[in-house]
Amino acid sequence: MLWLGRLLFHGTLLAALFLGGLVVFAPSLPVATDSLWRRVVLTFAEDSIVRRTALAGAAGLFVTAIVFFRPAVLRAKAARARLRKEDVNNFAGA
């Protein structure tokens, strides 16, 4: 089951990277044929609302990958950091 977490983490990061890359590189992509891909590239190249929405979606996907699909190595580091942190609420009374 460890492979599923890695697959979700890397897949989500890849989707975020694809969206961000499409926003950045859409104006310079050469598309000669009249197809659905051409219309998508033109929309990303010319429409500012689509570009902003795609960048916000890419940021959301990146955060989702880090929060929900974080690899075990990063979770272990965070747990060790919590254990090392000194407890400041060690007093009695109100």
Biopython code that builds the backbone (N, CA, C, O; Angstrom):
import numpy as np
from Bio.PDB.StructureBuilder import StructureBuilder

atoms = [
    (1, "MET", "N", (0.805, -1.196, 0.000)),
    (1, "MET", "CA", (0.000, 0.000, 0.000)),
    (1, "MET", "C", (0.850, 1.262, 0.000)),
    (1, "MET", "O", (0.345, 2.356, -0.250)),
    (2, "LEU", "N", (2.129, 1.112, 0.278)),
    (2, "LEU", "CA", (3.030, 2.262, 0.271)),
    (2, "LEU", "C", (3.131, 2.880, -1.122)),
    (2, "LEU", "O", (3.287, 4.093, -1.255)),
    (3, "TRP", "N", (3.043, 2.065, -2.136)),
    (3, "TRP", "CA", (3.156, 2.561, -3.514)),
    (3, "TRP", "C", (1.965, 3.451, -3.874)),
    (3, "TRP", "O", (2.110, 4.358, -4.694)),
    (4, "LEU", "N", (0.798, 3.214, -3.282)),
    (4, "LEU", "CA", (-0.374, 4.031, -3.604)),
    (4, "LEU", "C", (-0.181, 5.466, -3.123)),
    (4, "LEU", "O", (-0.529, 6.408, -3.834)),
    (5, "GLY", "N", (0.369, 5.641, -1.926)),
    (5, "GLY", "CA", (0.632, 6.988, -1.419)),
    (5, "GLY", "C", (1.636, 7.732, -2.279)),
    (5, "GLY", "O", (1.472, 8.917, -2.569)),
    (6, "ARG", "N", (2.688, 7.013, -2.687)),
    (6, "ARG", "CA", (3.675, 7.645, -3.572)),
    (6, "ARG", "C", (3.073, 7.993, -4.917)),
    (6, "ARG", "O", (3.354, 9.055, -5.472)),
    (7, "LEU", "N", (2.239, 7.098, -5.449)),
    (7, "LEU", "CA", (1.595, 7.354, -6.744)),
    (7, "LEU", "C", (0.693, 8.584, -6.658)),
    (7, "LEU", "O", (0.707, 9.427, -7.555)),
    (8, "LEU", "N", (-0.080, 8.689, -5.598)),
    (8, "LEU", "CA", (-0.957, 9.856, -5.436)),
    (8, "LEU", "C", (-0.157, 11.139, -5.249)),
    (8, "LEU", "O", (-0.503, 12.178, -5.811)),
    (9, "PHE", "N", (0.909, 11.068, -4.464)),
    (9, "PHE", "CA", (1.751, 12.243, -4.236)),
    (9, "PHE", "C", (2.373, 12.722, -5.542)),
    (9, "PHE", "O", (2.255, 13.894, -5.900)),
    (10, "HIS", "N", (3.029, 11.819, -6.246)),
    (10, "HIS", "CA", (3.706, 12.208, -7.483)),
    (10, "HIS", "C", (2.705, 12.555, -8.591)),
    (10, "HIS", "O", (2.962, 13.455, -9.391)),
    (11, "GLY", "N", (1.586, 11.862, -8.646)),
    (11, "GLY", "CA", (0.575, 12.177, -9.652)),
    (11, "GLY", "C", (-0.027, 13.559, -9.451)),
    (11, "GLY", "O", (-0.263, 14.288, -10.415)),
    (12, "THR", "N", (-0.273, 13.915, -8.199)),
    (12, "THR", "CA", (-0.820, 15.239, -7.914)),
    (12, "THR", "C", (0.195, 16.330, -8.214)),
    (12, "THR", "O", (-0.156, 17.378, -8.756)),
    (13, "LEU", "N", (1.456, 16.087, -7.862)),
    (13, "LEU", "CA", (2.493, 17.065, -8.202)),
    (13, "LEU", "C", (2.667, 17.191, -9.713)),
    (13, "LEU", "O", (2.894, 18.287, -10.225)),
    (14, "LEU", "N", (2.560, 16.074, -10.423)),
    (14, "LEU", "CA", (2.672, 16.109, -11.881)),
    (14, "LEU", "C", (1.520, 16.889, -12.506)),
    (14, "LEU", "O", (1.732, 17.645, -13.454)),
    (15, "ALA", "N", (0.307, 16.719, -11.991)),
    (15, "ALA", "CA", (-0.840, 17.480, -12.504)),
    (15, "ALA", "C", (-0.655, 18.975, -12.247)),
    (15, "ALA", "O", (-0.974, 19.795, -13.109)),
    (16, "ALA", "N", (-0.145, 19.334, -11.072)),
    (16, "ALA", "CA", (0.113, 20.748, -10.769)),
    (16, "ALA", "C", (1.180, 21.311, -11.689)),
    (16, "ALA", "O", (1.055, 22.434, -12.177)),
    (17, "LEU", "N", (2.225, 20.540, -11.926)),
    (17, "LEU", "CA", (3.289, 20.971, -12.832)),
    (17, "LEU", "C", (2.779, 21.120, -14.265)),
    (17, "LEU", "O", (3.158, 22.058, -14.966)),
    (18, "PHE", "N", (1.926, 20.203, -14.697)),
    (18, "PHE", "CA", (1.358, 20.287, -16.046)),
    (18, "PHE", "C", (0.514, 21.547, -16.207)),
    (18, "PHE", "O", (0.630, 22.250, -17.211)),
    (19, "LEU", "N", (-0.332, 21.833, -15.227)),
    (19, "LEU", "CA", (-1.158, 23.051, -15.307)),
    (19, "LEU", "C", (-0.300, 24.307, -15.325)),
    (19, "LEU", "O", (-0.525, 25.207, -16.134)),
    (20, "GLY", "N", (0.672, 24.363, -14.442)),
    (20, "GLY", "CA", (1.557, 25.530, -14.416)),
    (20, "GLY", "C", (2.354, 25.660, -15.700)),
    (20, "GLY", "O", (2.528, 26.765, -16.214)),
    (21, "GLY", "N", (2.837, 24.549, -16.221)),
    (21, "GLY", "CA", (3.594, 24.569, -17.475)),
    (21, "GLY", "C", (2.735, 24.982, -18.655)),
    (21, "GLY", "O", (3.196, 25.690, -19.550)),
    (22, "LEU", "N", (1.491, 24.541, -18.657)),
    (22, "LEU", "CA", (0.591, 24.937, -19.746)),
    (22, "LEU", "C", (0.339, 26.436, -19.723)),
    (22, "LEU", "O", (0.254, 27.069, -20.776)),
    (23, "VAL", "N", (0.221, 27.003, -18.540)),
    (23, "VAL", "CA", (0.027, 28.453, -18.437)),
    (23, "VAL", "C", (1.267, 29.192, -18.929)),
    (23, "VAL", "O", (1.164, 30.181, -19.655)),
    (24, "VAL", "N", (2.434, 28.707, -18.531)),
    (24, "VAL", "CA", (3.671, 29.411, -18.875)),
    (24, "VAL", "C", (4.016, 29.250, -20.354)),
    (24, "VAL", "O", (4.407, 30.220, -21.004)),
    (25, "PHE", "N", (3.877, 28.038, -20.892)),
    (25, "PHE", "CA", (4.359, 27.766, -22.236)),
    (25, "PHE", "C", (3.285, 27.803, -23.325)),
    (25, "PHE", "O", (3.614, 27.622, -24.498)),
    (26, "ALA", "N", (2.024, 28.028, -22.982)),
    (26, "ALA", "CA", (0.956, 28.034, -23.991)),
    (26, "ALA", "C", (1.146, 29.100, -25.075)),
    (26, "ALA", "O", (0.883, 28.820, -26.244)),
    (27, "PRO", "N", (1.589, 30.304, -24.730)),
    (27, "PRO", "CA", (1.751, 31.296, -25.801)),
    (27, "PRO", "C", (2.825, 30.934, -26.831)),
    (27, "PRO", "O", (2.780, 31.426, -27.958)),
    (28, "SER", "N", (3.774, 30.095, -26.469)),
    (28, "SER", "CA", (4.851, 29.776, -27.406)),
    (28, "SER", "C", (4.732, 28.379, -28.026)),
    (28, "SER", "O", (5.601, 27.982, -28.802)),
    (29, "LEU", "N", (3.684, 27.635, -27.703)),
    (29, "LEU", "CA", (3.526, 26.292, -28.275)),
    (29, "LEU", "C", (3.032, 26.378, -29.721)),
    (29, "LEU", "O", (2.024, 27.032, -29.988)),
    (30, "PRO", "N", (3.721, 25.735, -30.642)),
    (30, "PRO", "CA", (3.243, 25.738, -32.027)),
    (30, "PRO", "C", (2.199, 24.627, -32.240)),
    (30, "PRO", "O", (2.487, 23.448, -32.034)),
    (31, "VAL", "N", (1.017, 25.011, -32.643)),
    (31, "VAL", "CA", (-0.045, 24.045, -32.913)),
    (31, "VAL", "C", (-0.591, 24.355, -34.304)),
    (31, "VAL", "O", (-1.165, 25.421, -34.527)),
    (32, "ALA", "N", (-0.410, 23.419, -35.239)),
    (32, "ALA", "CA", (-0.778, 23.673, -36.628)),
    (32, "ALA", "C", (-2.138, 23.107, -36.999)),
    (32, "ALA", "O", (-2.832, 23.680, -37.839)),
    (33, "THR", "N", (-2.529, 22.013, -36.403)),
    (33, "THR", "CA", (-3.778, 21.370, -36.804)),
    (33, "THR", "C", (-4.956, 21.972, -36.069)),
    (33, "THR", "O", (-4.812, 22.531, -34.983)),
    (34, "ASP", "N", (-6.118, 21.849, -36.675)),
    (34, "ASP", "CA", (-7.342, 22.333, -36.054)),
    (34, "ASP", "C", (-7.933, 21.179, -35.248)),
    (34, "ASP", "O", (-8.595, 20.296, -35.793)),
    (35, "SER", "N", (-7.687, 21.205, -33.972)),
    (35, "SER", "CA", (-8.144, 20.118, -33.120)),
    (35, "SER", "C", (-8.536, 20.672, -31.756)),
    (35, "SER", "O", (-8.467, 21.876, -31.511)),
    (36, "LEU", "N", (-8.943, 19.778, -30.889)),
    (36, "LEU", "CA", (-9.305, 20.173, -29.539)),
    (36, "LEU", "C", (-8.082, 20.703, -28.792)),
    (36, "LEU", "O", (-8.188, 21.675, -28.044)),
    (37, "TRP", "N", (-6.923, 20.075, -28.989)),
    (37, "TRP", "CA", (-5.697, 20.519, -28.326)),
    (37, "TRP", "C", (-5.357, 21.957, -28.728)),
    (37, "TRP", "O", (-4.911, 22.741, -27.890)),
    (38, "ARG", "N", (-5.561, 22.308, -29.997)),
    (38, "ARG", "CA", (-5.290, 23.673, -30.470)),
    (38, "ARG", "C", (-6.186, 24.670, -29.749)),
    (38, "ARG", "O", (-5.732, 25.743, -29.352)),
    (39, "ARG", "N", (-7.449, 24.320, -29.581)),
    (39, "ARG", "CA", (-8.371, 25.232, -28.900)),
    (39, "ARG", "C", (-8.017, 25.392, -27.417)),
    (39, "ARG", "O", (-8.145, 26.478, -26.850)),
    (40, "VAL", "N", (-7.572, 24.299, -26.803)),
    (40, "VAL", "CA", (-7.172, 24.384, -25.399)),
    (40, "VAL", "C", (-5.941, 25.266, -25.242)),
    (40, "VAL", "O", (-5.881, 26.104, -24.342)),
    (41, "VAL", "N", (-4.961, 25.076, -26.120)),
    (41, "VAL", "CA", (-3.743, 25.879, -26.049)),
    (41, "VAL", "C", (-4.046, 27.344, -26.311)),
    (41, "VAL", "O", (-3.510, 28.216, -25.628)),
    (42, "LEU", "N", (-4.892, 27.628, -27.285)),
    (42, "LEU", "CA", (-5.259, 29.022, -27.560)),
    (42, "LEU", "C", (-6.008, 29.653, -26.390)),
    (42, "LEU", "O", (-5.811, 30.830, -26.086)),
    (43, "THR", "N", (-6.857, 28.882, -25.742)),
    (43, "THR", "CA", (-7.573, 29.404, -24.580)),
    (43, "THR", "C", (-6.606, 29.739, -23.455)),
    (43, "THR", "O", (-6.724, 30.791, -22.826)),
    (44, "PHE", "N", (-5.651, 28.852, -23.197)),
    (44, "PHE", "CA", (-4.662, 29.131, -22.162)),
    (44, "PHE", "C", (-3.741, 30.280, -22.557)),
    (44, "PHE", "O", (-3.258, 31.006, -21.689)),
    (45, "ALA", "N", (-3.493, 30.454, -23.837)),
    (45, "ALA", "CA", (-2.594, 31.512, -24.283)),
    (45, "ALA", "C", (-3.252, 32.888, -24.240)),
    (45, "ALA", "O", (-2.573, 33.889, -24.012)),
    (46, "GLU", "N", (-4.559, 32.950, -24.455)),
    (46, "GLU", "CA", (-5.203, 34.250, -24.644)),
    (46, "GLU", "C", (-6.115, 34.694, -23.507)),
    (46, "GLU", "O", (-6.323, 35.896, -23.338)),
    (47, "ASP", "N", (-6.661, 33.786, -22.731)),
    (47, "ASP", "CA", (-7.654, 34.142, -21.721)),
    (47, "ASP", "C", (-6.999, 34.271, -20.347)),
    (47, "ASP", "O", (-6.488, 33.293, -19.802)),
    (48, "SER", "N", (-7.018, 35.469, -19.799)),
    (48, "SER", "CA", (-6.350, 35.706, -18.517)),
    (48, "SER", "C", (-7.095, 35.047, -17.353)),
    (48, "SER", "O", (-6.467, 34.638, -16.376)),
    (49, "ILE", "N", (-8.401, 34.940, -17.441)),
    (49, "ILE", "CA", (-9.159, 34.300, -16.367)),
    (49, "ILE", "C", (-8.829, 32.813, -16.296)),
    (49, "ILE", "O", (-8.698, 32.256, -15.206)),
    (50, "VAL", "N", (-8.695, 32.174, -17.443)),
    (50, "VAL", "CA", (-8.327, 30.763, -17.475)),
    (50, "VAL", "C", (-6.919, 30.580, -16.915)),
    (50, "VAL", "O", (-6.652, 29.620, -16.193)),
    (51, "ARG", "N", (-6.037, 31.488, -17.247)),
    (51, "ARG", "CA", (-4.662, 31.385, -16.750)),
    (51, "ARG", "C", (-4.610, 31.537, -15.233)),
    (51, "ARG", "O", (-3.922, 30.768, -14.561)),
    (52, "ARG", "N", (-5.325, 32.513, -14.688)),
    (52, "ARG", "CA", (-5.341, 32.704, -13.237)),
    (52, "ARG", "C", (-5.976, 31.516, -12.520)),
    (52, "ARG", "O", (-5.487, 31.069, -11.483)),
    (53, "THR", "N", (-7.061, 31.018, -13.080)),
    (53, "THR", "CA", (-7.723, 29.868, -12.483)),
    (53, "THR", "C", (-6.829, 28.641, -12.519)),
    (53, "THR", "O", (-6.794, 27.872, -11.559)),
    (54, "ALA", "N", (-6.113, 28.449, -13.606)),
    (54, "ALA", "CA", (-5.206, 27.306, -13.718)),
    (54, "ALA", "C", (-4.052, 27.427, -12.724)),
    (54, "ALA", "O", (-3.644, 26.431, -12.127)),
    (55, "LEU", "N", (-3.529, 28.626, -12.544)),
    (55, "LEU", "CA", (-2.458, 28.810, -11.558)),
    (55, "LEU", "C", (-2.965, 28.571, -10.136)),
    (55, "LEU", "O", (-2.259, 27.978, -9.320)),
    (56, "ALA", "N", (-4.172, 29.022, -9.836)),
    (56, "ALA", "CA", (-4.745, 28.764, -8.516)),
    (56, "ALA", "C", (-4.993, 27.266, -8.326)),
    (56, "ALA", "O", (-4.765, 26.727, -7.243)),
    (57, "GLY", "N", (-5.456, 26.605, -9.370)),
    (57, "GLY", "CA", (-5.658, 25.161, -9.294)),
    (57, "GLY", "C", (-4.355, 24.412, -9.111)),
    (57, "GLY", "O", (-4.295, 23.437, -8.362)),
    (58, "ALA", "N", (-3.303, 24.863, -9.792)),
    (58, "ALA", "CA", (-1.987, 24.229, -9.636)),
    (58, "ALA", "C", (-1.469, 24.417, -8.212)),
    (58, "ALA", "O", (-0.900, 23.491, -7.634)),
    (59, "ALA", "N", (-1.660, 25.595, -7.650)),
    (59, "ALA", "CA", (-1.235, 25.825, -6.268)),
    (59, "ALA", "C", (-2.038, 24.950, -5.306)),
    (59, "ALA", "O", (-1.486, 24.406, -4.350)),
    (60, "GLY", "N", (-3.329, 24.817, -5.558)),
    (60, "GLY", "CA", (-4.167, 23.954, -4.727)),
    (60, "GLY", "C", (-3.764, 22.497, -4.814)),
    (60, "GLY", "O", (-3.765, 21.793, -3.805)),
    (61, "LEU", "N", (-3.422, 22.038, -5.998)),
    (61, "LEU", "CA", (-2.959, 20.661, -6.159)),
    (61, "LEU", "C", (-1.633, 20.436, -5.446)),
    (61, "LEU", "O", (-1.421, 19.382, -4.847)),
    (62, "PHE", "N", (-0.745, 21.415, -5.506)),
    (62, "PHE", "CA", (0.538, 21.296, -4.814)),
    (62, "PHE", "C", (0.328, 21.187, -3.307)),
    (62, "PHE", "O", (0.933, 20.336, -2.654)),
    (63, "VAL", "N", (-0.519, 22.039, -2.758)),
    (63, "VAL", "CA", (-0.794, 21.996, -1.322)),
    (63, "VAL", "C", (-1.474, 20.684, -0.944)),
    (63, "VAL", "O", (-1.167, 20.103, 0.097)),
    (64, "THR", "N", (-2.393, 20.216, -1.779)),
    (64, "THR", "CA", (-3.058, 18.940, -1.533)),
    (64, "THR", "C", (-2.057, 17.800, -1.482)),
    (64, "THR", "O", (-2.146, 16.929, -0.617)),
    (65, "ALA", "N", (-1.111, 17.802, -2.399)),
    (65, "ALA", "CA", (-0.094, 16.746, -2.415)),
    (65, "ALA", "C", (0.740, 16.784, -1.143)),
    (65, "ALA", "O", (1.030, 15.738, -0.564)),
    (66, "ILE", "N", (1.126, 17.966, -0.705)),
    (66, "ILE", "CA", (1.970, 18.081, 0.475)),
    (66, "ILE", "C", (1.200, 17.720, 1.747)),
    (66, "ILE", "O", (1.746, 17.060, 2.631)),
    (67, "VAL", "N", (-0.051, 18.140, 1.848)),
    (67, "VAL", "CA", (-0.818, 17.929, 3.079)),
    (67, "VAL", "C", (-1.347, 16.502, 3.177)),
    (67, "VAL", "O", (-1.194, 15.858, 4.215)),
    (68, "PHE", "N", (-1.965, 16.001, 2.113)),
    (68, "PHE", "CA", (-2.657, 14.722, 2.208)),
    (68, "PHE", "C", (-1.829, 13.519, 1.760)),
    (68, "PHE", "O", (-2.022, 12.420, 2.279)),
    (69, "PHE", "N", (-0.931, 13.699, 0.827)),
    (69, "PHE", "CA", (-0.186, 12.572, 0.283)),
    (69, "PHE", "C", (1.297, 12.675, 0.595)),
    (69, "PHE", "O", (2.125, 12.188, -0.174)),
    (70, "ARG", "N", (1.640, 13.296, 1.699)),
    (70, "ARG", "CA", (3.033, 13.509, 2.070)),
    (70, "ARG", "C", (3.741, 12.166, 2.250)),
    (70, "ARG", "O", (3.207, 11.265, 2.897)),
    (71, "PRO", "N", (4.924, 12.032, 1.689)),
    (71, "PRO", "CA", (5.657, 10.771, 1.845)),
    (71, "PRO", "C", (6.005, 10.491, 3.301)),
    (71, "PRO", "O", (6.056, 11.406, 4.124)),
    (72, "ALA", "N", (6.244, 9.223, 3.611)),
    (72, "ALA", "CA", (6.516, 8.803, 4.987)),
    (72, "ALA", "C", (7.775, 9.460, 5.545)),
    (72, "ALA", "O", (7.856, 9.698, 6.750)),
    (73, "VAL", "N", (8.746, 9.754, 4.706)),
    (73, "VAL", "CA", (9.981, 10.381, 5.175)),
    (73, "VAL", "C", (9.687, 11.760, 5.756)),
    (73, "VAL", "O", (10.209, 12.112, 6.814)),
    (74, "LEU", "N", (8.861, 12.538, 5.075)),
    (74, "LEU", "CA", (8.523, 13.872, 5.573)),
    (74, "LEU", "C", (7.663, 13.796, 6.821)),
    (74, "LEU", "O", (7.803, 14.626, 7.720)),
    (75, "ARG", "N", (6.763, 12.798, 6.892)),
    (75, "ARG", "CA", (5.945, 12.636, 8.091)),
    (75, "ARG", "C", (6.810, 12.285, 9.287)),
    (75, "ARG", "O", (6.573, 12.781, 10.388)),
    (76, "ALA", "N", (7.808, 11.438, 9.085)),
    (76, "ALA", "CA", (8.696, 11.050, 10.186)),
    (76, "ALA", "C", (9.511, 12.240, 10.673)),
    (76, "ALA", "O", (9.711, 12.395, 11.878)),
    (77, "LYS", "N", (9.984, 13.083, 9.758)),
    (77, "LYS", "CA", (10.730, 14.271, 10.162)),
    (77, "LYS", "C", (9.850, 15.215, 10.981)),
    (77, "LYS", "O", (10.304, 15.783, 11.974)),
    (78, "ALA", "N", (8.606, 15.381, 10.571)),
    (78, "ALA", "CA", (7.691, 16.260, 11.302)),
    (78, "ALA", "C", (7.396, 15.692, 12.685)),
    (78, "ALA", "O", (7.300, 16.449, 13.651)),
    (79, "ALA", "N", (7.253, 14.385, 12.798)),
    (79, "ALA", "CA", (6.989, 13.766, 14.098)),
    (79, "ALA", "C", (8.190, 13.923, 15.023)),
    (79, "ALA", "O", (8.023, 14.197, 16.211)),
    (80, "ARG", "N", (9.396, 13.751, 14.490)),
    (80, "ARG", "CA", (10.591, 13.931, 15.321)),
    (80, "ARG", "C", (10.712, 15.380, 15.789)),
    (80, "ARG", "O", (11.120, 15.631, 16.923)),
    (81, "ALA", "N", (10.367, 16.322, 14.938)),
    (81, "ALA", "CA", (10.436, 17.732, 15.320)),
    (81, "ALA", "C", (9.430, 18.042, 16.425)),
    (81, "ALA", "O", (9.724, 18.830, 17.324)),
    (82, "ARG", "N", (8.254, 17.433, 16.369)),
    (82, "ARG", "CA", (7.265, 17.644, 17.429)),
    (82, "ARG", "C", (7.735, 17.052, 18.746)),
    (82, "ARG", "O", (7.482, 17.623, 19.807)),
    (83, "LEU", "N", (8.410, 15.923, 18.691)),
    (83, "LEU", "CA", (8.912, 15.302, 19.917)),
    (83, "LEU", "C", (10.041, 16.105, 20.539)),
    (83, "LEU", "O", (10.163, 16.140, 21.763)),
    (84, "ARG", "N", (10.860, 16.740, 19.740)),
    (84, "ARG", "CA", (11.980, 17.535, 20.248)),
    (84, "ARG", "C", (11.529, 18.860, 20.842)),
    (84, "ARG", "O", (12.218, 19.429, 21.688)),
    (85, "LYS", "N", (10.380, 19.353, 20.404)),
    (85, "LYS", "CA", (9.911, 20.652, 20.861)),
    (85, "LYS", "C", (9.575, 20.591, 22.352)),
    (85, "LYS", "O", (8.887, 19.677, 22.806)),
    (86, "GLU", "N", (10.064, 21.565, 23.100)),
    (86, "GLU", "CA", (9.839, 21.599, 24.541)),
    (86, "GLU", "C", (8.405, 22.008, 24.818)),
    (86, "GLU", "O", (7.870, 22.910, 24.173)),
    (87, "ASP", "N", (7.793, 21.349, 25.772)),
    (87, "ASP", "CA", (6.419, 21.651, 26.151)),
    (87, "ASP", "C", (6.422, 22.864, 27.083)),
    (87, "ASP", "O", (7.026, 22.815, 28.154)),
    (88, "VAL", "N", (5.767, 23.929, 26.695)),
    (88, "VAL", "CA", (5.767, 25.155, 27.494)),
    (88, "VAL", "C", (4.569, 25.194, 28.443)),
    (88, "VAL", "O", (4.517, 26.058, 29.318)),
    (89, "ASN", "N", (3.630, 24.307, 28.300)),
    (89, "ASN", "CA", (2.433, 24.297, 29.163)),
    (89, "ASN", "C", (2.602, 23.256, 30.269)),
    (89, "ASN", "O", (1.764, 22.364, 30.403)),
    (90, "ASN", "N", (3.665, 23.353, 31.057)),
    (90, "ASN", "CA", (3.913, 22.366, 32.095)),
    (90, "ASN", "C", (3.752, 22.964, 33.501)),
    (90, "ASN", "O", (4.549, 22.673, 34.393)),
    (91, "PHE", "N", (2.749, 23.779, 33.693)),
    (91, "PHE", "CA", (2.510, 24.377, 35.000)),
    (91, "PHE", "C", (1.142, 23.951, 35.500)),
    (91, "PHE", "O", (0.276, 23.565, 34.714)),
    (92, "ALA", "N", (0.953, 24.020, 36.789)),
    (92, "ALA", "CA", (-0.314, 23.636, 37.400)),
    (92, "ALA", "C", (-1.082, 24.904, 37.761)),
    (92, "ALA", "O", (-0.493, 25.957, 38.005)),
    (93, "GLY", "N", (-2.366, 24.785, 37.789)),
    (93, "GLY", "CA", (-3.208, 25.907, 38.176)),
    (93, "GLY", "C", (-3.997, 26.436, 37.006)),
    (93, "GLY", "O", (-3.969, 25.874, 35.911)),
    (94, "ALA", "N", (-4.696, 27.518, 37.247)),
    (94, "ALA", "CA", (-5.566, 28.063, 36.219)),
    (94, "ALA", "C", (-4.935, 29.166, 35.464)),
    (94, "ALA", "O", (-5.553, 29.727, 34.559)),
]
sb = StructureBuilder()
sb.init_structure("model")
sb.init_model(0)
sb.init_chain("A")
sb.init_seg("    ")
for serial, (resi, resn, name, xyz) in enumerate(atoms, 1):
    if name == "N":
        sb.init_residue(resn, " ", resi, " ")
    sb.init_atom(name, np.array(xyz, "f"), 0.0, 1.0, " ", f" {name:<3s}", serial, name[0])
structure = sb.get_structure()
